[in-house]
Amino acid sequence: MSVLWCYIAHRRQLMKRFPGAALLLFFTLQLAAGISQERSDKAATGNFTGRITDETGKPLIGVPVQALQYGINVAGERELQQFRAVVSDDRGDYRLFALAPGRYYIGIGGSATGRRSAANYEFSYYPGVSDITQAATLEIFPGNDTHADLRAVRQQQRIEDLRIE
């Protein structure tokens, strides 16, 4: 008898003795396949990590951080699109996770919460510029973290409707 035939015969005997064994084997294999798929999905993506600070180097809390790429909108026009967004934590750290490999712009700013937040800082791009044409892209590689610290750009104070009497 071949080895395969012996295996099949032995499996049939086990199934007769333990009817639930087939179901258990099926779920065990499904679970193993799911874990394997999850690991391969994680390995196919990468992350951006870093710290958001003010001009003095102190961490900023609650700053929105975005991973951006150019894409085509529904009108067929090229536009900058957000792929993932997070908020910096109590140490100013952020982590944009599970990004597909490719080149991204990192943008910071917008509405913020918490003390030492970015309320007085304008929206800016890595490496601390407010114009997208001056921004640098960062690349994500599968299974890797790309580190990028960002310094927030303080808003210029504008005096409007100044009256001297």
C-alpha positions in Angstrom: 0.0 0.0 0.0 1.1 3.5 -0.7 1.7 6.0 2.1 -1.2 8.2 0.8 -3.6 5.2 0.9 -2.6 4.4 4.5 -3.1 8.1 5.5 -6.6 8.1 3.9 -7.6 4.8 5.6 -6.3 6.1 9.0 -8.2 9.4 8.6 -11.5 7.5 7.8 -11.1 5.5 11.0 -10.5 8.6 13.0 -13.5 10.3 11.5 -15.7 7.3 12.5 -14.4 7.4 16.1 -14.5 11.2 16.5 -17.1 12.8 14.3 -16.2 16.3 15.5 -12.6 15.8 14.5 -13.3 16.8 10.9 -14.9 20.0 11.9 -12.1 20.8 14.3 -9.5 20.1 11.6 -11.4 22.3 9.2 -11.5 25.3 11.6 -7.9 24.8 12.6 -6.8 24.9 8.9 -9.0 28.0 8.3 -7.5 29.8 11.3 -4.0 29.0 10.2 -4.8 30.2 6.7 -6.3 33.4 8.1 -3.2 34.1 10.3 -0.9 33.4 7.4 -2.9 35.9 5.2 -2.9 38.5 7.9 0.9 38.2 8.2 1.4 38.5 4.5 -0.9 41.6 4.3 1.1 43.3 7.1 4.3 42.4 5.4 3.1 44.0 2.1 2.5 47.4 3.8 4.7 49.9 5.6 4.5 52.6 8.2 5.5 56.2 8.8 6.6 57.1 12.3 7.9 60.3 13.8 7.5 63.2 16.2 5.9 66.6 15.7 7.6 69.5 17.4 7.4 73.3 17.5 10.2 75.7 16.6 11.9 75.2 20.0 11.8 71.4 19.7 9.0 70.8 22.2 6.5 68.1 21.2 3.1 69.2 19.9 0.0 67.2 21.1 -3.1 66.4 19.1 -1.7 67.5 15.7 -3.4 65.9 12.7 -0.9 64.0 10.5 -1.8 62.8 7.0 -0.3 60.5 4.4 -1.1 62.1 1.0 -0.6 61.0 -2.6 -1.6 62.4 -6.0 -4.6 60.6 -7.5 -7.4 61.1 -10.0 -10.7 62.4 -8.7 -14.1 61.5 -10.1 -13.9 64.4 -12.6 -10.7 62.9 -14.0 -8.5 65.6 -12.5 -5.2 65.1 -10.7 -5.5 66.0 -7.0 -3.8 65.4 -3.7 -5.7 62.7 -1.8 -5.5 61.6 1.8 -4.7 57.9 2.4 -4.5 57.8 6.2 -4.7 60.3 9.0 -3.8 60.1 12.7 -3.3 62.6 15.6 0.0 63.0 17.5 0.0 61.5 21.0 1.0 63.1 24.3 4.7 62.9 23.4 4.1 64.4 19.9 4.7 61.0 18.3 2.6 59.7 15.4 2.3 56.5 13.4 0.6 56.2 10.0 0.3 52.5 9.6 -0.6 49.9 6.9 0.3 52.0 3.9 0.8 50.4 0.5 4.3 50.7 -0.9 4.9 54.0 -2.8 5.8 57.6 -2.4 3.8 59.9 -0.1 3.7 63.4 1.1 3.3 63.9 4.9 1.0 66.8 5.9 0.5 68.2 9.4 -1.9 70.7 10.8 -5.5 71.6 10.8 -7.7 71.5 13.8 -6.0 70.2 16.9 -6.8 69.4 20.6 -4.8 69.4 23.8 -2.2 71.7 25.4 0.7 72.8 23.2 -1.4 71.9 20.2 -1.0 73.1 16.7 -3.8 75.7 16.9 -1.3 78.5 16.0 0.4 76.5 13.3 -0.4 76.4 9.6 -0.9 73.3 7.5 2.5 72.2 6.3 4.3 69.4 4.5 7.5 67.4 5.1 10.1 68.9 5.5 8.4 71.9 7.2 7.2 73.8 4.1 3.8 75.3 3.5 3.8 74.9 -0.3 3.3 71.5 -1.9 5.6 72.3 -4.7 8.5 72.6 -2.2 7.5 69.4 -0.3 9.5 66.2 -0.4 8.0 62.8 -0.8 8.9 59.9 1.4 8.9 56.3 0.3 7.2 53.3 2.0 8.8 49.9 1.5 6.9 46.6 2.4 7.4 45.6 6.0 9.4 48.7 7.0 8.9 51.8 9.1 10.0 55.1 7.5 10.9 57.7 10.2 10.1 61.4 9.6 10.2 64.0 12.3 8.3 67.2 11.4 8.6 70.7 12.7 5.4 72.7 12.6 5.3 76.1 10.9 3.9 78.9 13.0 1.1 81.0 11.4 2.0 84.5 10.4 0.1 87.0 12.5 -2.0 89.2 10.2 -3.3 92.6 11.2 -6.6 93.3 9.6 -8.9 96.3 10.0 -6.4 98.3 12.1 -7.8 101.6 13.1 -5.9 104.4 14.7 -7.9 107.1 16.4 
